Amino acid sequence: MPLSLKQSIEKLTKEKAAGPNPSFSTFHFLLAIELIAEKPIGRNKLAHELGIGEGATRTLIRKLKETGLISMSKAGCALTQKGNELWNEYQAIVKKTRIEKNELTFAEYNFAVLVKKSGHKVKTGMEQRDAAIVAGARGATTILFKKGLLVFPAVDRNLKRDFPEASNQIARLLKPQEDDTIIVVSSDDITKAEHGALAAAWTLIDCN
């Protein structure tokens, strides 16, 4: 059975190369694939966008190429058919966006990430919050879309009534549907906010 995107990325991250451990994580792989999916990108620009060193970027590119997810040309790194298939699989499940400050945010940089058909997996939202914090965020708030309403886990508190600005942003940017999960993540560092959003979403993605 072909590996899912989650299995593929985790396999790449866990594989030990010769020499010191590379200074990148699962979420650098995800962001790299996202950047490469937009258009071909060179190694130096990719390193700059990811915020990691050139050596780590070389290792990351090599692993992506060895797995058949990218190809190299004068234009830079580009996704292969296999890479595009995995990226499309991921995009069908996860949607990530920057959001403005609202009643649920508490730092300079904020992301909201939606994970399709995952609300039934959420208990209290603590697992998603903890994952975001481990990835460097200051905190995260988990929201569910149930019976046509945005609510908090366990308490079913109506978001539109109590947090109208946050509710309007989420509805406009992410367009949630039944059983979707939305996680709002905040940090004073934009990279940590984005990594926190990806880490929170990662807890809800199945391996196959």
Secondary structure, DSSP 8 states (H G I E B T S, - for coil): ----HHHHHHHHHH---SSS--S--HHHHHHHHHHHHHS-B-HHHHHHHHT--HHHHHHHHHHHHHTTSEEEETTEEEE-HHHHHHHHHHHTTEEEEE----TT--SSEEEEEEETT-GGG-SSSHHHHHHHHHTT-SEEEEEEEETTEEE-TTT--BHHHH-HHHHHHHHHHH---TT-EEEEEEESSHHHHHHHHHHHHHTT----
